[in-house]
Amino acid sequence: MIYRFGDIFNIIDGDRGVNYPKEGDFFDEGYCLFLNAGNVTKTGWSFNKISFISKEKDSQLRKGRIERGDTVFTTRGTIGNAAFYGNGIKYNHIRINSGMVILKAKDKQIIDDEFIYYLVTSPVAKKKIELFCSGSAQPQLPIKDFIKIKFNLPSLKIQKKIVSIIGSYDNLIENNNRRIRLLEQMAENLYKEWFVRFRFPGHEKAEFENSKLGKLPSSFRVANMEEIFADYIGGGWGNDVLSEDYPIEASVIRGADFPKVWHYDVSSCPRRYHKASNYKSRQLKDGDIVMEISGGTSEQPVGRTVLVTQDMINRFKDGKVICASFCKMIRLKKEIISPYLFYYWMHYLYDTRIIDRFQLQSTGIINFKFESFLRRGDVMIPPKDLQEAFDRQIIPIIKEMNQLAIQSELLSRQRDLLLPRLMSGKLEVKV
């Protein structure tokens, strides 16, 4: 039967009144997870960057709390991202922000809770939703229009079967993502074990001496960034239209893409057209480092980095990719320092907030003092044989992460091809 969206599920706003959380109400830990735009993606949940509000602040808000079985749907900025709040999500208290709504089944004898998620993310529904979006600076989906969208809803039995079929793909993808996160943690722990706690192979015989960075093994030394950088250049953005002046098509890694790219998911990186000379000087190569140098906040400083590997480059169409304008491409002197070691050194500086001394804030936007970083930024350099031993441990971990990401990408494609055929009835569902 054909139903309007407004007939089959309730659409619930969050609390946008005087008690809406302000900057000082957010914490890294707390009682209730308060969603931000990055938490609800086109492929579901992402909890790379999370903020919490206190139990007291939560009690002041009248609506916007999601319950198990609800679907969260974005209606402002990036429209149409959705996530299903199932039993697998570890957070028990979650509220939406002002750019989202909650979708809740009106009658569970008509529509399955989880089917709502697959319904609103199906290609057919997305095309209909795009017709009702308005606003150029910040696109919005008016609720009064959203509820009018019509859809041919299959029977409840068929809905549950579709959820079972498509859900099996999502489960495999989530398992891969979980393994990637575990591998990522393994790599970070290995770095900390060897180069923070200094329990590297042969550490029992190491002698320590004072340095600018505190006590280090006597075989280590401290260098500044100028000594180890072979080249660096700001990124580019190019043009959205192919032309004689912009003939080279290449992907662009933005700061917003970092959380996915860290997990070898390059699907969010846009394709753009570039001048030949700009592309040639900025083309990313194996071992390059991409650093975010503008657009940070007090909670998320600039200075985040991405390690570029040949496996990653191969994931992009024709292997063509550069970094965006708010980033810098850094090419290292590999005879002095391993790109893998430098990448985890930069992660250490960022995680410990040592990187904060190179932040510059003006007009609410935080930028990175790159020239100061060049002159005054320090890096710890272990002996070459220890760097090579570290690479031998790290490279297989990173390659496995990339392979898992490739598997997930293939599964996503198969799922996305299957879903519209199941929804439309072109592919028969046996119940």
One Martini backbone bead per residue (centre of mass of N, CA, C, O) as a GRO file, in nm:
protein
  431
    1MET     BB    1   0.100   0.034   0.014
    2ILE     BB    2   0.031   0.377   0.016
    3TYR     BB    3   0.232   0.612   0.197
    4ARG     BB    4   0.294   0.850   0.414
    5PHE     BB    5   0.527   0.941   0.628
    6GLY     BB    6   0.318   1.075   0.834
    7ASP     BB    7   0.156   0.787   0.870
    8ILE     BB    8   0.412   0.590   0.984
    9PHE     BB    9   0.572   0.841   1.128
   10ASN     BB   10   0.717   1.016   1.367
   11ILE     BB   11   0.830   1.364   1.403
   12ILE     BB   12   1.102   1.464   1.618
   13ASP     BB   13   1.214   1.714   1.789
   14GLY     BB   14   1.412   1.908   1.952
   15ASP     BB   15   1.535   2.120   2.193
   16ARG     BB   16   1.529   2.490   2.109
   17GLY     BB   17   1.551   2.644   2.360
   18VAL     BB   18   1.695   2.795   2.639
   19ASN     BB   19   1.829   2.493   2.717
   20TYR     BB   20   2.019   2.480   2.507
   21PRO     BB   21   2.327   2.391   2.463
   22LYS     BB   22   2.630   2.519   2.542
   23GLU     BB   23   2.963   2.516   2.530
   24GLY     BB   24   2.985   2.479   2.858
   25ASP     BB   25   2.800   2.193   2.853
   26PHE     BB   26   3.044   2.036   2.743
   27PHE     BB   27   3.187   1.698   2.747
   28ASP     BB   28   3.389   1.413   2.727
   29GLU     BB   29   3.211   1.336   2.974
   30GLY     BB   30   2.893   1.165   3.072
   31TYR     BB   31   2.553   1.104   3.067
   32CYS     BB   32   2.483   1.252   2.776
   33LEU     BB   33   2.468   1.217   2.449
   34PHE     BB   34   2.545   1.480   2.216
   35LEU     BB   35   2.480   1.533   1.907
   36ASN     BB   36   2.655   1.563   1.607
   37ALA     BB   37   2.700   1.584   1.272
   38GLY     BB   38   2.930   1.346   1.277
   39ASN     BB   39   2.747   1.103   1.405
   40VAL     BB   40   2.567   1.130   1.132
   41THR     BB   41   2.578   0.935   0.853
   42LYS     BB   42   2.544   0.772   0.545
   43THR     BB   43   2.639   0.490   0.730
   44GLY     BB   44   2.577   0.607   1.015
   45TRP     BB   45   2.757   0.575   1.277
   46SER     BB   46   2.985   0.817   1.456
   47PHE     BB   47   3.237   0.817   1.742
   48ASN     BB   48   3.501   1.004   1.719
   49LYS     BB   49   3.323   1.264   1.813
   50ILE     BB   50   3.231   1.348   2.148
   51SER     BB   51   2.952   1.470   2.353
   52PHE     BB   52   2.847   1.584   2.680
   53ILE     BB   53   2.592   1.590   2.924
   54SER     BB   54   2.439   1.639   3.197
   55LYS     BB   55   2.185   1.538   3.396
   56GLU     BB   56   2.077   1.822   3.446
   57LYS     BB   57   2.059   1.919   3.153
   58ASP     BB   58   1.881   1.689   3.051
   59SER     BB   59   1.632   1.761   3.243
   60GLN     BB   60   1.577   2.048   3.088
   61LEU     BB   61   1.488   1.879   2.849
   62ARG     BB   62   1.194   1.793   2.678
   63LYS     BB   63   1.328   1.701   2.400
   64GLY     BB   64   1.532   1.454   2.202
   65ARG     BB   65   1.512   1.168   2.306
   66ILE     BB   66   1.629   0.858   2.240
   67GLU     BB   67   1.520   0.530   2.144
   68ARG     BB   68   1.499   0.222   2.104
   69GLY     BB   69   1.423   0.206   1.748
   70ASP     BB   70   1.524   0.461   1.647
   71THR     BB   71   1.558   0.726   1.405
   72VAL     BB   72   1.808   0.930   1.279
   73PHE     BB   73   1.765   1.257   1.107
   74THR     BB   74   1.887   1.481   0.878
   75THR     BB   75   1.775   1.849   0.809
   76ARG     BB   76   2.066   1.997   0.819
   77GLY     BB   77   2.290   2.059   0.576
   78THR     BB   78   2.324   1.740   0.591
   79ILE     BB   79   2.098   1.556   0.411
   80GLY     BB   80   1.993   1.214   0.499
   81ASN     BB   81   2.115   1.122   0.739
   82ALA     BB   82   2.142   0.800   0.919
   83ALA     BB   83   2.037   0.623   1.232
   84PHE     BB   84   2.022   0.329   1.430
   85TYR     BB   85   1.889   0.257   1.763
   86GLY     BB   86   2.026  -0.005   1.885
   87ASN     BB   87   2.158  -0.250   2.100
   88GLY     BB   88   2.468  -0.196   1.998
   89ILE     BB   89   2.457   0.066   2.150
   90LYS     BB   90   2.624   0.183   2.442
   91TYR     BB   91   2.443   0.427   2.467
   92ASN     BB   92   2.169   0.521   2.687
   93HIS     BB   93   2.208   0.846   2.639
   94ILE     BB   94   2.039   1.038   2.382
   95ARG     BB   95   2.072   1.343   2.187
   96ILE     BB   96   1.967   1.572   1.973
   97ASN     BB   97   2.008   1.813   1.753
   98SER     BB   98   1.893   2.087   1.555
   99GLY     BB   99   1.963   1.897   1.274
  100MET     BB  100   1.740   1.692   1.387
  101VAL     BB  101   1.546   1.385   1.390
  102ILE     BB  102   1.285   1.169   1.497
  103LEU     BB  103   1.197   0.832   1.408
  104LYS     BB  104   0.865   0.692   1.477
  105ALA     BB  105   0.656   0.452   1.504
  106LYS     BB  106   0.308   0.437   1.503
  107ASP     BB  107   0.274   0.131   1.376
  108LYS     BB  108   0.404  -0.195   1.424
  109GLN     BB  109   0.189  -0.331   1.212
  110ILE     BB  110   0.313  -0.159   0.958
  111ILE     BB  111   0.608  -0.084   1.083
  112ASP     BB  112   0.935  -0.131   1.112
  113ASP     BB  113   1.177   0.013   1.278
  114GLU     BB  114   1.428  -0.055   1.090
  115PHE     BB  115   1.289   0.007   0.816
  116ILE     BB  116   1.300   0.311   0.834
  117TYR     BB  117   1.599   0.337   0.777
  118TYR     BB  118   1.593   0.200   0.491
  119LEU     BB  119   1.386   0.385   0.367
  120VAL     BB  120   1.534   0.678   0.401
  121THR     BB  121   1.812   0.543   0.251
  122SER     BB  122   1.694   0.500  -0.005
  123PRO     BB  123   1.720   0.599  -0.329
  124VAL     BB  124   1.423   0.677  -0.370
  125ALA     BB  125   1.391   0.860  -0.120
  126LYS     BB  126   1.627   1.055  -0.178
  127LYS     BB  127   1.508   1.179  -0.435
  128LYS     BB  128   1.255   1.294  -0.296
  129ILE     BB  129   1.397   1.466  -0.081
  130GLU     BB  130   1.557   1.660  -0.274
  131LEU     BB  131   1.296   1.818  -0.374
  132PHE     BB  132   1.259   1.960  -0.063
  133CYS     BB  133   1.504   2.119  -0.063
  134SER     BB  134   1.644   2.414   0.102
  135GLY     BB  135   1.883   2.620   0.051
  136SER     BB  136   2.226   2.720   0.007
  137ALA     BB  137   2.405   2.764   0.257
  138GLN     BB  138   2.172   2.586   0.429
  139PRO     BB  139   2.030   2.315   0.399
  140GLN     BB  140   1.675   2.213   0.406
  141LEU     BB  141   1.409   2.010   0.564
  142PRO     BB  142   1.091   2.037   0.570
  143ILE     BB  143   0.853   1.875   0.749
  144LYS     BB  144   0.598   1.944   0.578
  145ASP     BB  145   0.732   1.785   0.333
  146PHE     BB  146   0.829   1.513   0.441
  147ILE     BB  147   0.536   1.395   0.513
  148LYS     BB  148   0.445   1.379   0.192
  149ILE     BB  149   0.596   1.143   0.129
  150LYS     BB  150   0.573   0.865  -0.087
  151PHE     BB  151   0.514   0.500  -0.026
  152ASN     BB  152   0.555   0.161  -0.107
  153LEU     BB  153   0.450  -0.060   0.130
  154PRO     BB  154   0.529  -0.340   0.253
  155SER     BB  155   0.494  -0.590   0.428
  156LEU     BB  156   0.596  -0.683   0.735
  157LYS     BB  157   0.738  -0.945   0.650
  158ILE     BB  158   0.910  -0.815   0.426
  159GLN     BB  159   1.052  -0.608   0.595
  160LYS     BB  160   1.199  -0.812   0.784
  161LYS     BB  161   1.354  -0.948   0.555
  162ILE     BB  162   1.507  -0.703   0.455
  163VAL     BB  163   1.648  -0.645   0.722
  164SER     BB  164   1.798  -0.917   0.730
  165ILE     BB  165   1.957  -0.891   0.467
  166ILE     BB  166   2.087  -0.606   0.504
  167GLY     BB  167   2.192  -0.652   0.796
  168SER     BB  168   2.416  -0.856   0.719
  169TYR     BB  169   2.593  -0.646   0.585
  170ASP     BB  170   2.621  -0.451   0.824
  171ASN     BB  171   2.756  -0.658   1.013
  172LEU     BB  172   3.009  -0.702   0.843
  173ILE     BB  173   3.099  -0.407   0.842
  174GLU     BB  174   3.117  -0.374   1.151
  175ASN     BB  175   3.328  -0.593   1.195
  176ASN     BB  176   3.545  -0.453   1.030
  177ASN     BB  177   3.549  -0.190   1.192
  178ARG     BB  178   3.630  -0.325   1.458
  179ARG     BB  179   3.901  -0.437   1.355
  180ILE     BB  180   4.024  -0.167   1.278
  181ARG     BB  181   4.021  -0.045   1.564
  182LEU     BB  182   4.204  -0.262   1.687
  183LEU     BB  183   4.447  -0.214   1.501
  184GLU     BB  184   4.484   0.080   1.572
  185GLN     BB  185   4.543   0.024   1.872
  186MET     BB  186   4.788  -0.155   1.829
  187ALA     BB  187   4.967   0.060   1.693
  188GLU     BB  188   4.960   0.267   1.925
  189ASN     BB  189   5.073   0.076   2.145
  190LEU     BB  190   5.342   0.019   2.011
  191TYR     BB  191   5.447   0.304   2.013
  192LYS     BB  192   5.428   0.351   2.321
  193GLU     BB  193   5.610   0.115   2.406
  194TRP     BB  194   5.870   0.216   2.246
  195PHE     BB  195   5.836   0.573   2.254
  196VAL     BB  196   5.732   0.623   2.564
  197ARG     BB  197   5.828   0.368   2.751
  198PHE     BB  198   6.090   0.228   2.623
  199ARG     BB  199   6.007  -0.094   2.521
  200PHE     BB  200   6.223  -0.190   2.327
  201PRO     BB  201   6.432  -0.364   2.160
  202GLY     BB  202   6.696  -0.361   2.397
  203HIS     BB  203   6.627  -0.171   2.654
  204GLU     BB  204   6.802  -0.299   2.885
  205LYS     BB  205   7.080  -0.152   2.759
  206ALA     BB  206   6.991   0.127   2.793
  207GLU     BB  207   7.085   0.465   2.794
  208PHE     BB  208   7.028   0.771   2.966
  209GLU     BB  209   6.949   1.117   2.869
  210ASN     BB  210   6.934   1.439   2.840
  211SER     BB  211   6.676   1.656   2.695
  212LYS     BB  212   6.433   1.851   2.555
  213LEU     BB  213   6.235   1.576   2.611
  214GLY     BB  214   6.408   1.453   2.814
  215LYS     BB  215   6.455   1.134   2.879
  216LEU     BB  216   6.677   0.951   2.664
  217PRO     BB  217   6.812   0.753   2.470
  218SER     BB  218   7.136   0.780   2.354
  219SER     BB  219   7.047   0.685   2.048
  220PHE     BB  220   6.887   0.931   2.051
  221ARG     BB  221   6.730   1.221   1.891
  222VAL     BB  222   6.686   1.577   1.828
  223ALA     BB  223   6.469   1.745   1.600
  224ASN     BB  224   6.364   1.954   1.362
  225MET     BB  225   6.147   1.999   1.104
  226GLU     BB  226   6.344   2.120   0.893
  227GLU     BB  227   6.532   1.864   0.882
  228ILE     BB  228   6.284   1.648   0.776
  229PHE     BB  229   6.186   1.834   0.547
  230ALA     BB  230   6.169   1.826   0.196
  231ASP     BB  231   5.856   1.913   0.170
  232TYR     BB  232   5.600   2.178   0.120
  233ILE     BB  233   5.234   2.231   0.073
  234GLY     BB  234   4.956   2.359  -0.012
  235GLY     BB  235   4.658   2.305  -0.097
  236GLY     BB  236   4.357   2.230  -0.292
  237TRP     BB  237   4.033   2.273  -0.487
  238GLY     BB  238   3.957   2.388  -0.747
  239ASN     BB  239   3.697   2.259  -0.958
  240ASP     BB  240   3.359   2.154  -1.055
  241VAL     BB  241   3.467   2.200  -1.358
  242LEU     BB  242   3.542   2.111  -1.661
  243SER     BB  243   3.840   2.243  -1.829
  244GLU     BB  244   4.108   2.383  -1.978
  245ASP     BB  245   4.220   2.490  -1.693
  246TYR     BB  246   4.067   2.211  -1.560
  247PRO     BB  247   4.177   1.884  -1.652
  248ILE     BB  248   4.217   1.754  -1.361
  249GLU     BB  249   4.112   1.466  -1.201
  250ALA     BB  250   4.065   1.474  -0.838
  251SER     BB  251   4.095   1.408  -0.525
  252VAL     BB  252   3.997   1.532  -0.185
  253ILE     BB  253   4.143   1.596   0.127
  254ARG     BB  254   3.981   1.672   0.415
  255GLY     BB  255   3.937   1.732   0.740
  256ALA     BB  256   3.649   1.590   0.742
  257ASP     BB  257   3.786   1.305   0.636
  258PHE     BB  258   3.982   1.190   0.847
  259PRO     BB  259   3.819   0.977   1.018
  260LYS     BB  260   3.789   0.789   0.765
  261VAL     BB  261   4.082   0.772   0.655
  262TRP     BB  262   4.203   0.635   0.905
  263HIS     BB  263   4.002   0.378   0.803
  264TYR     BB  264   4.017   0.367   0.480
  265ASP     BB  265   3.784   0.576   0.409
  266VAL     BB  266   3.719   0.751   0.083
  267SER     BB  267   3.410   0.828   0.016
  268SER     BB  268   3.405   1.154   0.106
  269CYS     BB  269   3.590   1.236  -0.119
  270PRO     BB  270   3.609   1.464  -0.346
  271ARG     BB  271   3.568   1.559  -0.680
  272ARG     BB  272   3.801   1.743  -0.888
  273TYR     BB  273   3.933   2.024  -1.072
  274HIS     BB  274   4.270   2.085  -1.211
  275LYS     BB  275   4.549   2.221  -1.250
  276ALA     BB  276   4.830   2.089  -1.368
  277SER     BB  277   5.037   2.238  -1.183
  278ASN     BB  278   4.892   2.191  -0.912
  279TYR     BB  279   4.884   1.886  -0.920
  280LYS     BB  280   5.186   1.818  -0.951
  281SER     BB  281   5.270   1.967  -0.667
  282ARG     BB  282   5.023   1.787  -0.494
  283GLN     BB  283   5.067   1.503  -0.534
  284LEU     BB  284   5.018   1.219  -0.375
  285LYS     BB  285   5.243   1.008  -0.187
  286ASP     BB  286   5.420   0.777  -0.060
  287GLY     BB  287   5.464   0.903   0.278
  288ASP     BB  288   5.284   1.121   0.313
  289ILE     BB  289   5.166   1.419   0.484
  290VAL     BB  290   4.860   1.530   0.625
  291MET     BB  291   4.779   1.866   0.738
  292GLU     BB  292   4.589   2.046   0.953
  293ILE     BB  293   4.569   2.431   0.951
  294SER     BB  294   4.245   2.477   0.953
  295GLY     BB  295   3.936   2.498   1.147
  296GLY     BB  296   3.944   2.491   1.441
  297THR     BB  297   3.891   2.411   1.787
  298SER     BB  298   3.899   2.378   2.121
  299GLU     BB  299   3.824   2.065   2.092
  300GLN     BB  300   3.963   2.080   1.780
  301PRO     BB  301   4.252   2.100   1.689
  302VAL     BB  302   4.493   2.158   1.500
  303GLY     BB  303   4.720   1.895   1.355
  304ARG     BB  304   4.610   1.686   1.203
  305THR     BB  305   4.678   1.355   1.058
  306VAL     BB  306   4.786   1.184   0.749
  307LEU     BB  307   4.873   0.878   0.613
  308VAL     BB  308   5.024   0.804   0.309
  309THR     BB  309   4.958   0.532   0.096
  310GLN     BB  310   4.951   0.327  -0.169
  311ASP     BB  311   4.689   0.185  -0.091
  312MET     BB  312   4.527   0.446  -0.072
  313ILE     BB  313   4.571   0.561  -0.355
  314ASN     BB  314   4.436   0.309  -0.500
  315ARG     BB  315   4.137   0.393  -0.404
  316PHE     BB  316   4.155   0.601  -0.612
  317LYS     BB  317   4.085   0.736  -0.892
  318ASP     BB  318   4.373   0.682  -1.070
  319GLY     BB  319   4.545   0.777  -0.811
  320LYS     BB  320   4.409   1.069  -0.760
  321VAL     BB  321   4.547   1.300  -0.507
  322ILE     BB  322   4.476   1.561  -0.275
  323CYS     BB  323   4.481   1.833  -0.073
  324ALA     BB  324   4.340   2.078   0.086
  325SER     BB  325   4.359   2.415   0.161
  326PHE     BB  326   4.355   2.346   0.493
  327CYS     BB  327   4.622   2.203   0.403
  328LYS     BB  328   4.927   2.000   0.422
  329MET     BB  329   5.199   1.889   0.242
  330ILE     BB  330   5.429   1.635   0.356
  331ARG     BB  331   5.777   1.570   0.289
  332LEU     BB  332   6.011   1.342   0.375
  333LYS     BB  333   6.321   1.237   0.506
  334LYS     BB  334   6.368   0.900   0.493
  335GLU     BB  335   6.673   0.885   0.591
  336ILE     BB  336   6.576   0.991   0.883
  337ILE     BB  337   6.250   0.930   0.867
  338SER     BB  338   5.971   0.762   0.923
  339PRO     BB  339   5.647   0.804   0.840
  340TYR     BB  340   5.528   0.624   1.063
  341LEU     BB  341   5.668   0.754   1.301
  342PHE     BB  342   5.573   1.046   1.252
  343TYR     BB  343   5.271   0.998   1.268
  344TYR     BB  344   5.276   0.899   1.571
  345TRP     BB  345   5.405   1.152   1.681
  346MET     BB  346   5.172   1.343   1.603
  347HIS     BB  347   4.960   1.197   1.769
  348TYR     BB  348   5.096   1.249   2.039
  349LEU     BB  349   5.089   1.559   2.029
  350TYR     BB  350   4.779   1.572   2.008
  351ASP     BB  351   4.681   1.397   2.254
  352THR     BB  352   4.865   1.585   2.461
  353ARG     BB  353   4.853   1.896   2.354
  354ILE     BB  354   5.129   2.007   2.245
  355ILE     BB  355   5.013   2.140   1.979
  356ASP     BB  356   4.882   2.404   2.107
  357ARG     BB  357   5.136   2.606   2.075
  358PHE     BB  358   5.042   2.629   1.745
  359GLN     BB  359   4.799   2.803   1.802
  360LEU     BB  360   4.564   3.028   1.622
  361GLN     BB  361   4.331   3.281   1.721
  362SER     BB  362   4.064   3.415   1.505
  363THR     BB  363   3.741   3.477   1.469
  364GLY     BB  364   3.690   3.166   1.591
  365ILE     BB  365   3.944   3.060   1.433
  366ILE     BB  366   4.172   2.793   1.405
  367ASN     BB  367   4.519   2.802   1.352
  368PHE     BB  368   4.837   2.718   1.214
  369LYS     BB  369   5.183   2.760   1.303
  370PHE     BB  370   5.391   2.653   1.075
  371GLU     BB  371   5.656   2.814   1.088
  372SER     BB  372   5.697   2.765   1.389
  373PHE     BB  373   5.701   2.457   1.366
  374LEU     BB  374   5.955   2.439   1.195
  375ARG     BB  375   6.150   2.580   1.409
  376ARG     BB  376   6.016   2.452   1.705
  377GLY     BB  377   5.967   2.174   1.624
  378ASP     BB  378   5.985   1.850   1.759
  379VAL     BB  379   6.176   1.535   1.710
  380MET     BB  380   6.205   1.198   1.759
  381ILE     BB  381   6.514   1.000   1.683
  382PRO     BB  382   6.577   0.702   1.613
  383PRO     BB  383   6.739   0.460   1.513
  384LYS     BB  384   6.727   0.302   1.212
  385ASP     BB  385   6.685   0.004   1.307
  386LEU     BB  386   6.431   0.073   1.482
  387GLN     BB  387   6.256   0.190   1.260
  388GLU     BB  388   6.253  -0.069   1.086
  389ALA     BB  389   6.123  -0.249   1.303
  390PHE     BB  390   5.863  -0.085   1.324
  391ASP     BB  391   5.771  -0.112   1.030
  392ARG     BB  392   5.745  -0.427   1.034
  393GLN     BB  393   5.500  -0.407   1.238
  394ILE     BB  394   5.304  -0.186   1.103
  395ILE     BB  395   5.247  -0.245   0.802
  396PRO     BB  396   5.061  -0.500   0.831
  397ILE     BB  397   4.839  -0.351   0.987
  398ILE     BB  398   4.768  -0.138   0.768
  399LYS     BB  399   4.704  -0.342   0.543
  400GLU     BB  400   4.468  -0.477   0.691
  401MET     BB  401   4.293  -0.228   0.714
  402ASN     BB  402   4.263  -0.187   0.409
  403GLN     BB  403   4.130  -0.462   0.340
  404LEU     BB  404   3.879  -0.421   0.516
  405ALA     BB  405   3.784  -0.163   0.367
  406ILE     BB  406   3.742  -0.301   0.095
  407GLN     BB  407   3.530  -0.501   0.185
  408SER     BB  408   3.326  -0.285   0.281
  409GLU     BB  409   3.290  -0.148   0.008
  410LEU     BB  410   3.173  -0.396  -0.139
  411LEU     BB  411   2.935  -0.440   0.054
  412SER     BB  412   2.806  -0.162   0.009
  413ARG     BB  413   2.749  -0.195  -0.291
  414GLN     BB  414   2.571  -0.446  -0.272
  415ARG     BB  415   2.361  -0.324  -0.083
  416ASP     BB  416   2.287  -0.071  -0.269
  417LEU     BB  417   2.181  -0.259  -0.500
  418LEU     BB  418   1.968  -0.430  -0.336
  419LEU     BB  419   1.770  -0.239  -0.191
  420PRO     BB  420   1.597  -0.118  -0.433
  421ARG     BB  421   1.497  -0.401  -0.532
  422LEU     BB  422   1.347  -0.473  -0.271
  423MET     BB  423   1.165  -0.218  -0.245
  424SER     BB  424   1.030  -0.245  -0.544
  425GLY     BB  425   1.008  -0.575  -0.618
  426LYS     BB  426   1.216  -0.685  -0.834
  427LEU     BB  427   1.297  -0.853  -0.581
  428GLU     BB  428   1.211  -1.131  -0.446
  429VAL     BB  429   1.057  -1.205  -0.131
  430LYS     BB  430   1.093  -1.467   0.090
  431VAL     BB  431   0.868  -1.580   0.377
   0.00000   0.00000   0.00000
